[in-house]
Amino acid sequence: RAKDIVDRKIQLPNTLQMGTWYYGFNWLDPVVGAGKNPAEAERNRKLRQAISIAVDFEEYIQIFEDNRAVPNMGPLVEGLFGADTVKYNPVVYDLENGKPKRKPIEAARKLLAEAGYADGRDTATGKALVINFDSQGVGPGYKARVDWIVKQFAKLNIQLEVRDSDYNRFQDKMRKGTAQLFFWGWGADYPDPENFLFLLYGPNSKAKVDGENAANYVNPEFDKLFEKMKDMENTEERRAL
């Protein structure tokens, strides 16, 4: 009972796990990935941003984590050196009274229309936009999470095709780079920003070298800065990088 805990002066301190769960876009995919030219890159970027706004992680935490988690504002989790340099994610949140507040769904719908998918349909062809979600779970608890993410996409009238499989099959799809949207996590090997930022390092691609960059993200500017930062001591120069 709660009274017993208080009477015995038992304390239950809160700590954050040095890890993260995330929905990832496969950078190799023609719809949500990097794009083959500037026009495609811009279209896909706006689609990714619209989805990122629509998927309400605050609601996810409330329902499935019993409010025992926090949404990340950047690639570094709270407590890591350099994490405090990102106050909020300006793509997904507005800053109100010094605190991040998720952008309204109207902002996501506007981006979706600008991407060429007004009301969830390809403006050029009239076909419904379908995104494939590769999941890796079984049981009623996981089904509730899948139903939830389907509803998030429905806010934008995007059809989410769930492709569920066991974990071995899921890993095989990730290694081949055939997933489009996926849900995965990462727990730190050691408490250093390098161990999270390398999840976005191009030469660490899952599909190319079976690395931990599951999204197969490539950005030459990021790679150059990462290579300079990764072995540095925790100095202000490193924080800036």
Salt bridges, closest charged atoms under 4 A:
ASP4 OD1 - ARG1 NH2 3.28
ASP4 OD1 - ARG8 NH1 3.76
ASP7 OD2 - LYS3 NZ 2.69
GLU42 OE2 - ARG45 NH2 2.80
GLU42 OE2 - LYS46 NZ 3.64
ASP56 OD1 - ARG102 NE 3.57
GLU58 OE1 - ARG102 NE 2.86
ASP84 OD1 - ARG239 NH1 2.84
ASP94 OD1 - LYS103 NZ 2.69
GLU96 OE1 - LYS101 NZ 3.83
GLU114 OE1 - LYS46 NZ 3.15
GLU114 OE2 - LYS110 NZ 2.50
ASP134 OD2 - ARG163 NH2 2.82
ASP134 OD1 - LYS173 NZ 2.61
ASP147 OD2 - LYS143 NZ 2.90
ASP172 OD2 - ARG169 NH1 2.94
ASP172 OD2 - LYS176 NZ 3.29
ASP192 OD2 - ARG238 NH2 2.92
ASP210 OD1 - ARG175 NE 3.55
ASP210 OD1 - LYS206 NZ 3.80
GLU212 OE1 - LYS206 NZ 3.86
ASP231 OD2 - LYS230 NZ 2.90
GLU236 OE2 - ARG239 NE 3.37
